[in-house]
Amino acid sequence: MAVGAGLGEVQWLVVRQAVGLALRAAAVGLVATFILTRALAGLLYGVAPDDPLTFATCSALLVAAAFAASYGHARRAIRVDPVVALRVE
């Protein structure tokens, strides 16, 4: 904001970075899950080891939690006075 960014741009920056990180983590987790499901198949009860609905639901919940967590921090970031933030750094 000190160099001309608007409130919406700052908020979008914070949320976009957090959700991007969550999407990358979900992708890595899905790859690892596909690799490890055969080893864990005996521990699952009532769910197939390669159930796409379960994978999609868990990934969506992870990304939604990242969005919700980052949105609050983004709202707080846009309320900070730019002069005070620059003085601290």
MDAnalysis code that builds the backbone (N, CA, C; Angstrom):
import MDAnalysis as mda
import numpy as np

u = mda.Universe.empty(267, n_residues=89, atom_resindex=np.repeat(np.arange(89), 3), trajectory=True)
u.add_TopologyAttr("name", ["N", "CA", "C"] * 89)
u.add_TopologyAttr("resid", np.arange(1, 90))
u.add_TopologyAttr("resname", ["MET", "ALA", "VAL", "GLY", "ALA", "GLY", "LEU", "GLY", "GLU", "VAL", "GLN", "TRP", "LEU", "VAL", "VAL", "ARG", "GLN", "ALA", "VAL", "GLY", "LEU", "ALA", "LEU", "ARG", "ALA", "ALA", "ALA", "VAL", "GLY", "LEU", "VAL", "ALA", "THR", "PHE", "ILE", "LEU", "THR", "ARG", "ALA", "LEU", "ALA", "GLY", "LEU", "LEU", "TYR", "GLY", "VAL", "ALA", "PRO", "ASP", "ASP", "PRO", "LEU", "THR", "PHE", "ALA", "THR", "CYS", "SER", "ALA", "LEU", "LEU", "VAL", "ALA", "ALA", "ALA", "PHE", "ALA", "ALA", "SER", "TYR", "GLY", "HIS", "ALA", "ARG", "ARG", "ALA", "ILE", "ARG", "VAL", "ASP", "PRO", "VAL", "VAL", "ALA", "LEU", "ARG", "VAL", "GLU"])
u.atoms.positions = np.array([
    [0.827, -1.179, 0.000],
    [0.000, 0.000, 0.000],
    [0.873, 1.244, 0.000],
    [2.076, 1.124, 0.553],
    [2.967, 2.277, 0.602],
    [3.493, 2.637, -0.783],
    [3.501, 1.690, -1.705],
    [3.992, 1.974, -3.056],
    [2.848, 2.035, -4.063],
    [1.617, 2.168, -3.607],
    [0.498, 2.401, -4.500],
    [-0.468, 1.258, -4.684],
    [-0.284, 0.161, -4.017],
    [-1.221, -0.960, -4.141],
    [-2.511, -0.641, -3.393],
    [-3.608, -1.038, -3.972],
    [-4.899, -0.826, -3.324],
    [-5.180, -1.891, -2.274],
    [-6.239, -1.659, -1.509],
    [-6.592, -2.612, -0.454],
    [-6.926, -3.985, -1.032],
    [-7.689, -3.995, -2.109],
    [-8.052, -5.264, -2.731],
    [-6.858, -6.008, -3.286],
    [-5.884, -5.266, -3.825],
    [-4.685, -5.910, -4.376],
    [-3.855, -6.568, -3.285],
    [-3.739, -5.908, -2.157],
    [-2.973, -6.474, -1.033],
    [-3.676, -7.705, -0.489],
    [-4.986, -7.594, -0.345],
    [-5.746, -8.735, 0.167],
    [-5.649, -9.914, -0.804],
    [-5.792, -9.678, -2.083],
    [-5.704, -10.734, -3.087],
    [-4.312, -11.362, -3.085],
    [-3.269, -10.567, -2.893],
    [-1.899, -11.082, -2.859],
    [-1.720, -12.088, -1.725],
    [-2.188, -11.741, -0.547],
    [-2.034, -12.626, 0.611],
    [-2.827, -13.918, 0.408],
    [-4.070, -13.800, -0.030],
    [-4.920, -14.977, -0.220],
    [-4.377, -15.849, -1.350],
    [-3.948, -15.223, -2.451],
    [-3.445, -15.985, -3.597],
    [-2.201, -16.789, -3.221],
    [-1.301, -16.209, -2.435],
    [-0.100, -16.943, -2.035],
    [-0.440, -18.133, -1.155],
    [-1.356, -17.947, -0.218],
    [-1.716, -19.041, 0.684],
    [-2.457, -20.157, -0.052],
    [-3.390, -19.798, -0.903],
    [-4.145, -20.811, -1.634],
    [-3.243, -21.514, -2.652],
    [-2.317, -20.784, -3.256],
    [-1.368, -21.411, -4.180],
    [-0.511, -22.450, -3.478],
    [-0.066, -22.122, -2.281],
    [0.717, -23.083, -1.507],
    [-0.126, -24.301, -1.145],
    [-1.381, -24.074, -0.787],
    [-2.270, -25.198, -0.447],
    [-2.539, -26.070, -1.672],
    [-2.687, -25.459, -2.843],
    [-2.903, -26.248, -4.061],
    [-1.682, -27.101, -4.399],
    [-0.495, -26.538, -4.216],
    [0.720, -27.327, -4.459],
    [0.827, -28.464, -3.447],
    [0.490, -28.194, -2.200],
    [0.528, -29.238, -1.173],
    [-0.498, -30.331, -1.467],
    [-1.672, -29.943, -1.948],
    [-2.691, -30.934, -2.292],
    [-2.234, -31.800, -3.465],
    [-1.570, -31.189, -4.429],
    [-1.073, -31.961, -5.576],
    [-0.017, -32.967, -5.142],
    [0.907, -32.540, -4.308],
    [1.933, -33.457, -3.801],
    [1.288, -34.555, -2.963],
    [0.306, -34.177, -2.156],
    [-0.396, -35.162, -1.338],
    [-1.160, -36.174, -2.161],
    [-1.776, -35.726, -3.249],
    [-2.493, -36.662, -4.114],
    [-1.546, -37.649, -4.777],
    [-0.404, -37.172, -5.231],
    [0.584, -38.071, -5.838],
    [1.073, -39.081, -4.809],
    [1.398, -38.610, -3.613],
    [1.860, -39.516, -2.561],
    [0.769, -40.508, -2.170],
    [-0.476, -40.043, -2.158],
    [-1.585, -40.918, -1.804],
    [-1.771, -42.027, -2.833],
    [-1.691, -41.663, -4.113],
    [-1.821, -42.698, -5.142],
    [-0.710, -43.734, -5.027],
    [0.460, -43.309, -4.612],
    [1.579, -44.240, -4.474],
    [1.403, -45.124, -3.235],
    [0.938, -44.544, -2.143],
    [0.878, -45.265, -0.871],
    [-0.440, -45.986, -0.603],
    [-1.450, -45.816, -1.457],
    [-2.747, -46.436, -1.163],
    [-2.694, -47.950, -1.140],
    [-1.857, -48.527, -1.947],
    [-1.780, -50.002, -1.961],
    [-1.249, -50.528, -0.627],
    [-0.324, -49.794, -0.030],
    [0.221, -50.239, 1.252],
    [-0.781, -50.046, 2.389],
    [-1.654, -49.046, 2.255],
    [-2.612, -48.753, 3.323],
    [-3.994, -49.347, 3.077],
    [-4.172, -50.106, 2.016],
    [-5.485, -50.641, 1.663],
    [-6.079, -51.486, 2.783],
    [-5.277, -52.185, 3.531],
    [-5.775, -53.013, 4.614],
    [-6.299, -52.223, 5.793],
    [-5.912, -50.976, 5.923],
    [-6.349, -50.146, 7.048],
    [-7.649, -49.398, 6.777],
    [-8.076, -49.369, 5.526],
    [-9.273, -48.623, 5.168],
    [-10.509, -49.491, 5.362],
    [-11.550, -48.902, 5.916],
    [-12.791, -49.634, 6.126],
    [-13.924, -48.874, 5.446],
    [-14.565, -49.487, 4.496],
    [-15.707, -48.883, 3.839],
    [-15.363, -47.909, 2.730],
    [-14.093, -47.765, 2.406],
    [-13.664, -46.845, 1.353],
    [-12.672, -47.585, 0.476],
    [-12.851, -47.460, -0.818],
    [-11.899, -48.074, -1.745],
    [-10.580, -47.298, -1.690],
    [-9.452, -47.966, -1.888],
    [-8.163, -47.271, -1.796],
    [-7.959, -46.216, -2.874],
    [-8.710, -46.287, -3.956],
    [-8.541, -45.292, -5.015],
    [-9.859, -44.554, -5.290],
    [-10.587, -44.210, -4.245],
    [-11.871, -43.528, -4.347],
    [-11.669, -42.063, -4.733],
    [-12.049, -41.652, -5.928],
    [-11.816, -40.275, -6.366],
    [-12.635, -39.251, -5.580],
    [-13.820, -39.639, -5.110],
    [-14.634, -38.707, -4.331],
    [-13.947, -38.350, -3.019],
    [-13.338, -39.326, -2.374],
    [-12.620, -39.074, -1.127],
    [-11.415, -38.174, -1.376],
    [-10.670, -38.436, -2.426],
    [-9.507, -37.606, -2.750],
    [-9.924, -36.173, -3.060],
    [-10.976, -36.015, -3.843],
    [-11.433, -34.673, -4.208],
    [-11.965, -33.920, -2.996],
    [-12.701, -34.615, -2.136],
    [-13.255, -33.972, -0.948],
    [-12.157, -33.520, 0.002],
    [-11.183, -34.369, 0.249],
    [-10.086, -34.006, 1.147],
    [-9.262, -32.848, 0.582],
    [-8.998, -32.883, -0.704],
    [-8.242, -31.796, -1.334],
    [-9.018, -30.486, -1.280],
    [-10.315, -30.547, -1.557],
    [-11.139, -29.337, -1.510],
    [-11.210, -28.765, -0.096],
    [-11.304, -29.633, 0.897],
    [-11.320, -29.163, 2.289],
    [-10.006, -28.510, 2.673],
    [-8.901, -29.051, 2.205],
    [-7.597, -28.454, 2.482],
    [-7.495, -27.057, 1.877],
    [-7.908, -26.917, 0.632],
    [-7.833, -25.617, -0.033],
    [-8.818, -24.632, 0.611],
    [-9.998, -25.088, 0.973],
    [-10.975, -24.216, 1.638],
    [-10.468, -23.749, 3.003],
    [-9.820, -24.631, 3.738],
    [-9.252, -24.241, 5.036],
    [-8.132, -23.225, 4.853],
    [-7.316, -23.394, 3.832],
    [-6.252, -22.429, 3.559],
    [-6.833, -21.075, 3.183],
    [-7.905, -21.093, 2.382],
    [-8.552, -19.832, 2.014],
    [-9.115, -19.139, 3.245],
    [-9.832, -19.882, 4.081],
    [-10.438, -19.293, 5.281],
    [-9.380, -18.754, 6.231],
    [-8.301, -19.488, 6.394],
    [-7.243, -19.039, 7.303],
    [-6.529, -17.808, 6.765],
    [-6.289, -17.769, 5.461],
    [-5.558, -16.640, 4.895],
    [-6.431, -15.403, 4.753],
    [-7.734, -15.574, 4.609],
    [-8.613, -14.424, 4.434],
    [-8.598, -13.524, 5.670],
    [-8.604, -14.131, 6.851],
    [-8.536, -13.342, 8.081],
    [-7.234, -12.575, 8.195],
    [-6.139, -13.202, 7.831],
    [-4.843, -12.523, 7.876],
    [-4.766, -11.420, 6.819],
    [-5.387, -11.649, 5.677],
    [-5.402, -10.632, 4.628],
    [-6.213, -9.419, 5.072],
    [-7.333, -9.652, 5.738],
    [-8.133, -8.528, 6.249],
    [-7.340, -7.728, 7.276],
    [-6.557, -8.415, 8.090],
    [-5.745, -7.712, 9.076],
    [-4.595, -6.960, 8.411],
    [-4.051, -7.516, 7.322],
    [-2.932, -6.874, 6.624],
    [-3.354, -5.570, 5.964],
    [-4.586, -5.482, 5.508],
    [-4.993, -4.248, 4.849],
    [-5.353, -3.147, 5.838],
    [-5.480, -3.486, 7.111],
    [-5.763, -2.473, 8.127],
    [-4.501, -1.859, 8.717],
    [-3.335, -2.412, 8.384],
    [-2.082, -1.889, 8.923],
    [-1.724, -0.598, 8.204],
    [-1.335, 0.385, 8.959],
    [-0.900, 1.657, 8.374],
    [0.440, 1.437, 7.672],
    [0.566, 1.796, 6.392],
    [1.797, 1.551, 5.658],
    [3.026, 2.234, 6.270],
    [2.847, 3.405, 6.853],
    [3.975, 4.104, 7.464],
    [4.498, 3.323, 8.662],
    [3.597, 2.794, 9.459],
    [4.005, 2.014, 10.633],
    [4.709, 0.729, 10.174],
    [4.182, 0.075, 9.149],
    [4.800, -1.158, 8.657],
    [6.200, -0.889, 8.112],
    [6.376, 0.197, 7.390],
    [7.710, 0.516, 6.857],
    [8.673, 0.906, 7.978],
    [8.171, 1.549, 8.981],
    [9.033, 1.958, 10.100],
    [9.534, 0.733, 10.875],
    [8.708, -0.304, 10.973],
    [9.085, -1.517, 11.699],
    [10.197, -2.251, 10.929],
    [10.108, -2.264, 9.600],
    [11.116, -2.968, 8.796],
    [12.339, -2.121, 8.718],
])
